[in-house]
Amino acid sequence: MLWIALHCPALSLDCIERRFPVALIPPMAVTARKGNRVYVQQANQLAQEQGIMAHQSLASALALFSDLVIMEQDLAEEMKALQGAAYAALRFTPNIVLQHTGLVAEVSTSLKLFGGLKKLCQLLIKAVAAQGLQLCAAVAPTAKGAWLLAQSAPPGTIINGTSNETSTKFRLLLDSLPVALLESAQSHLEVIRGIGCQTLVDLRRLPRAGIARRFGPGLPTEMDRAYGDSPDPQEWFKAPEHFQQKMRLMAQVESVELLLIPVQRMIHQMYGWLASRHAAVSSFSLVLQHEHSLRQPQRFTPIYIQLSEQSGDPGHLMLLLRERLERTKLAAPVCELTLTADEITAGRDANLELFPNAQSETTSLNRFIEKLSARLGPQAVTGLKVIPDHRPERSQRCEAPGNRMNERKIVSGQKESREAIPPKSTRPAWLMETPVELKLQRQQPVYGSPLKLIAGPERIEAGWWDDALVARDYFIAENDLGQLLWIYREHSEPSEHNAATTRNQSWYLQGLFG
């Protein structure tokens, strides 16, 4: 097995800072309490420039810089940030374990898919760091070993504890780690240091039975799991059945531009969740929550995205959402974001053909239509849908491109109806919304010039079921300009008394051929 551990050394600070728009981040410190003493646990760069340091008492920090923004450590928010990071990492492997300040991922089955260990490690770190977290990383053949190495790594670095030849390198790296990294040693650190043990190798030189008797069986067991000398069962992170992520912003945001970064993070979380389920999204929604007040009754602004074709591409989904956000006028400052995957379907494998095929060309067209619809509005882009009705004026209708896919889901497994147009029938490209009555010249229809009938008749008789019966004889006609027209007259049964009526019967223009 092969494990990549990602440790967040400034998790308490990161999970708060990432909820601020970048331009609005103030000098800030996260505080913790030990007994009656409140001290600075972590301080951001702006606060450090004012002399604020970790482990400094709160009173001393405020004396140095009175405008320092103080935030208490929020363990629930830290866990939520780690869960968001796990969502983003799910696209690389389904085997993820959450730690108290990071995560560990088992990646041995993903190496070939992502181009080897180096490439996979870079992609995984980039995806998790994009969630607004500072990272230290390590690679090792055991989960516990990788986690200990990651905790000891300097910020922004990777410790590689793997070797193709032998495991000696990995053990040497573990031997040099301080004892303070072991969870089971936290309550015994003073005693352990008092007997001269500073590193793991110092502890390993002591009799195992004596360590277990003095410090409990958990300490030698933890070391054995780190070195791979005993099994280390893990509890995998389980993604929920439905995706819905909320992010409470730390500042009132009045500009759409400032929302793009947190929205993009949530899109990548949804992407990882979809990848873990081998699914794609057909529609999703973003809700912008506003502070409710008597002067501002509108509590939220919903943004719905309906795709004409399922997609799991975060770049495409973010492009559509950005287009809609830029067209959205904020009724009030935004204080919270909620992203929901409303409809998901089984995903399809990406096109791996050398040359473009019909499927890839259709996908390109659908994405262009979705982008155009997001930019101009859903009502600005429509398509024609064929209706199973022989009457030409009821045989098609305009609708949004995304609606056609939804109807295909409803009738999935059934054969599509092809009764709307007979296979061998010729139909014009343009149909009149309302048939136009043609003038008659010597009982001959006229459109620019007297028309010559060149094909027909084709009888259409339908509509008895909805009290809109039509009985017509259709012809293809041509005028002197070479235009081809689709015209008809009402059908009536021939008889002696209505022969004259038939000769004087009105003609109507139904459509024009291109």
N, C-alpha and C positions, 0 to 999 in steps of 0.2 A: 504494500500500500504506500501511497505517497500523499503527503498532507501539506497544504499551504495555510499558514496561520497569519491572520491580519490583526494586529494589535492597535488599538486607538489610544495613544498616550494622553490625549487631551479630550477624551470623550465628553466629560462634563461641560467643557467650554464649547466644543464643536456642536453639540446637539442644541445649544442655545443660539450660537452665532449663525448657524445655517437657517434659522427662522427669521433672521433680520435680512432685509435687502442689503446687498453689499455696500451700497453707498451710505447706508444709515447705521452701520455698526459703530457703537460708541466705545470708549475705553471701558473695559468690563472685567470683572473678576467673579469667579465662582467660589462661594464659601462653603465650608464644612464645619461641623461641630464635634469637638472631642471633650466630653465632660461639660464644663462651663465655659470652655474656651472656644471662641469662633475665630477661625483663621482662613486665610486665602488658600484655597486648594489649587486653583489654576488662574492665570491672568493672560489676557490676549496681548498681542504685540503693542497695541496702542497704550495699554495700561503699563506694560513693562517699560515703555519709553518714559513714563512718569515716575519710575522707580518702584513700582509695585512688583513683588516677587512672591513665588509660592512659599507656603508655610509661614508667611508674615501674619501677624495678628491683624484683625479687621480694624482695630483702633489705629494702629500704626499706618495702615494703608490709607485710611481716610485722612489722617493727618498729613500725609504726603500729597494726596490729591483728593480734594473734597468733592469733585464732580465725578468720581468713579462710580460706575453703575454696578450695583451689587446684586447678584443672583444666587439664590440658594441651590445647592445640588438637588437635582430632580431625578431620582432613580427610575421612575416610570417613564420619563421622557428619554432617558438614556437607553432603556430597553426598546422603546419605540424606534429610536434612531438605528439601533442594531438590527431590528427586524426589517427596516427599510433597506439597510445594507445587505441583509440576507436575500431579500427579494431581487436586488440587482445582481447578486452572485449566482442566483439559481439558473441563469442562462448558461453557466459554465459547468455546473455539476448539481445534481439533486441532493448530494450528501454533504450537508452543512450542519455544523454544531455551533450554537451560540455560547460564547463565554461572557464573563461579566464585563469585559472591556473590549470585546472584539469577536471574531469568529474564526473557525477552523474548517477548511474544506478538503474533502478527500477527492483527488483529481486524477488518480491513476487511469481511470477509464476515459478521460477527456483529453489526454495528451495528443493522440493522433488527430483528433477532430480539430484542435486549435493550433496545430503546427508545432508541437513540442512544449517542453516545460518552460523554457524561457519566454516564448511568445504567450503561452497561457498565463503565466505569472504576471506579465505586463498588462494583459487585457483585464485580468481579474482585479488587479490593483487599481487600474484606471477606472473601472466601472464602480468600484466601492468608494474610491476617493471622490468621484463625481457626486456622491451623496453629501459632500461637505464635511468629510472626515479626514483627519490627518492619520497616516498609517505608518506602522513599522511591520515588516514582513519577514517570514522565515519559511524555509522548505525543509522537511525532514521526513524520515520513514515512519515516525510515530506521531500521533496527534498531540500527546502531552509534550513530547520533545520539541515539536514545531512551535507550540504555544510558549514554552519557556524561552526558546531562542528568540521569538518575535518580541517578547517582553524586554529582552536585553538589547535589542537592536536600536541603534540611534534613529531618530525620526527621519523618515524618507529613505531608509536603506533596506536591503534584503540580505538575510543570512541564508546561505545555501548549505544545508547540512547533509546533502546527498553526495554520494560518490559511486562511480561505476565500478570501482575495483574492490573497495572494502568499506566497512562501516566504521573504521578507525577514526576517520575525520569527524563523523557525527558524535561519537563518544567523547572525543577530545573537546569538542565544542561544549557539550553538556558538562563535562568535568569542570570547565572554567567558570560556569555560571554561579552567581551568589546564591547562598541558601535562602535568602529573603524572598526569592521568587516562588518557592514552594508554598502552596496554600496551607498544607498541614503543618508547616513549621512556624506560622505566624505567631502563635501563642507561646512559642518556646525559643524565640530568637535570642533573647538575652542569655539564656542558659547555653544554647548552642554556640554562640560566639564566645561565651565564657570558657568553654572547653577547647577553644582554638579552632573551631570549624567555620571557615569563611565561604568555602565553595562546596559544590556537590561532591567533588572527589574527596574532600576531607571527610565528609559524612560516610562515603562508601568505604573508606579504610577502617571505620569502626566496626565492631562486631554487630551483625544484623540483629541478633537476639537482644543485645543490650539497647540498641536504638529503639526497637519496638517496645521493650519493657519500660524505657524511660520516657519516650515521647509519644507512645501509642503506635498501633500497627499501621495507621494511615500514612506515616512518613516513609517507611521503607516501601510500602505498596505504591505510593506516588512516584518514587524514584524508579522502581521496577517498570512501571508503565511508561515513564519517560524514555528509558533506555531500551524498551522493547523486550524486557525479560519476562513480562507477564501480560495477559490479555487486558485490553482497555476498551470495554464496551462503551458505545456512544449513543446518545439520544439525539436523533436527527431532527432538524428543524422541519416542521410541517406547515406548509402554506395552507391557508383556509380555502374553502370551496369557492368562495366568491371574493373578488378583489374590490376593496374599497379602502382608500387611504385618505386620512385627514391630516392636515398640517395647520396648526395654529400659529399665525404670524406674531412676532413680538413687537411689530410696529404697524400703525395704520397706513396702508399702502394706497396711494391715490393715483399711481401711474401704472398702466398696463406693462410697460417695459420692465418695471421692477418685479413683476410676477413671473417673468419668463424662466428665470433660473430655478425657483422652487417647483414650478410646473414641469420643467424638463426632468428634474430628479424623480418626480412622481411618475412620469411617463416611462422612465427607465426601470422603475420598480415594477410597473405593470408589464413591461416587456419581459423581465425575468420571470414573473409569475406565469405569464403565458407560455414561455419556453419550457418551464417545468411541467406544464400540463399538455405540451405538444399541441397547443391551441393557437388560434388567432382571434382577433376582435373584429366584430361586425359593426358595433356601435359602442360609444363610450361618452361619458359626460363629465364636465367640470363645473362645479358649483362654487361661485364666489360668495362667501358669507360676509354680510355687513353688520356692523353694530346697530342694534335696533334702538330707536328713540322715537319720541313723539314727533319730532321734526323730520325724522327720516323713517317712514313706515316700511320701506322696502327692505326685507331681511336678507334676500339673496338674489343673485343673478345667475341663472342656469345657462350653460352652453352645451348643446347637444351636437355630437358629430355622428352622422350616419354614413357609413362607407358603402360604396357601390360594390366593393369586393373586399373580402376579409383580408386583414393585414396584421402582421406582427412586427413590422419595421418601425422602430422608434423614431427614426428620422422623418419618415413619412407622416406618422401620427403627430409628431411635434410640429411639422410644417402646417398641417391642417389646423391644429389648435392655435398656432401663432397667427395664422390668417384671420381666424375668427376673433381672437382676442384683440387684434389691432382694429377690428371693426366694432368692438364692443365699447359702448360709452358707460363708464362706471357711474352708477347713481349715487354711490357713497364710497368712502374708503373701505378697502377689503381687509378683513381681520382673520379669515380662515379659508382654506382651500379644501375641496373634497373631490377626489377623482374616483370614478366608478366605471368598471367594465360592465356595461349593461347587457350586451349580447356577445357570446363567444361561440366559436365553432371549431371543429377539428381542423388543425392546421394542415397545410399542404407543404410538401418538400419544396425547397427553392429550386428554380430552374437551373440545372447544371449542364445544359446543352451548350455546345461550342458556338453554334449559330442561333440567332433568335428564331423562335417558332411562334405559332399562332397564339399560344398561351401567354408568352412574354409580351407580344405586341398588344394583346388585349389588356394585360395588366398595366402597361404603359399608358394606354388610352384611358383606362378607368382612373388611374392616378391623376392624369391631367384633368379629367372631368371633376374629380373630387377637389383638386386644388382650385379650379375655377369656381366651383360652387362655394367653397369656403371663403374665397376672396370677394365674390359678387353677391353672395347670399343664396340660400337653397332654392328660392323661387326664380332665380335668374337663369338656371340651367335645367332644362327639362328634356325628356326623351319621349319617343312614341312607343306605346304599348299596344300590341295587337289584341283585340277582343274577339272571342269566338261568336261573332254575329255576322250574318251575310249582308245585312244592311250597311252600305258603305259609310253613311254618316255616323254609324255606331260601331264600326269595326276597329276603331283605334281611339286612343286618348293620350293626352300629354300628362306626364307625371315626372316626379323627381327620379333620377337614375337609381338611387338607392332602394326605391320601393320595389323594383323588379326582383332584386335578390331576395327580399323578404317574402314575396309571394312564392318564389321557387322553394323556399324552406317549407312553406305550409303544404305544398303539394308534392313534397319530395317522395320519391318512390312511385309516383304516378306518371303516366305518359302525358306529355303536353298535348293539349287540344290543338288540332290543325284544321278545324272546321271553319275557321274564319275566312280563309281564302282557298278556293279549290286549287290544286297543284298546277293545273294547266291554264289557269285564268291569267289574263293580262290586266294589270291595274296601273293607273297613272301615278306619277310621283306626287302630284298636288291634288288634294281633294278640297272642294268648296265647303266652307263651314255650313252654308245653306245653299242648296241647288239654285241656279240662276235660270229663270225662264227665258228662252230664246225667242227672238222675233221670227215670224214666218213670212216667207216670200214665195207665193204660189204653192202653199202647203209644204214648203221646204225650209228647214231651220237655217238661220243665218247667224254667223259669228265672224264679223269682218267681211265675210263673203258667204254666198250660199254654200252649205256643207254637203260634202259627198260622203255617203256611207260606204265604208270599205270593209267593215267586219261586223258581224252580229246577225241576228239578235242573240243576247244572252239574258235569259229570264232569271230574275231574282224575285222570289216570293217568300216572305218571312215576316215574323213579328206578330203572329196571331196570339202568342202567349202573353203579350203585354199591352194589348189593345192599340198597337201602333203598326197595323198591317200595311205592308207595301207589296205591290205587284207591278213590276216594271220590266220593260224590255230595253236592254242596254245595247248601244252600238258604239263602234269606234268610227269617228268621222274626221274628215280632213278639209281644210279650207284652202283658198288659193295661195296663201302664204306658206303652206306646207305644215301648218300646225296640226297636231293630232289631238282630238278632244274625245272625251268619254261622255256621251249624252244618252238620255233615255226618254221614254214616254210611258205613260201609265198603260198597263195592259188591260184589255177588255176583251171579252169573248166575242168573236165575230157573229154578226146576225144581219138580216136585211134592214131592220129599222135603225141600226146604229152604224151602218157603213159610212154614212156621211159624217157622223160624229167622229169616227176613227180617223177620217182623212183630215179633219180640222183639229185634231188633238194636239195639245201643247207639248213642246219639247223643252227639256231642261238640261243644263250643263252641270255635270257632276264633278268633273276633274279635267286636268291638263296633263298630257304626257311630256316628259322632259326631252 
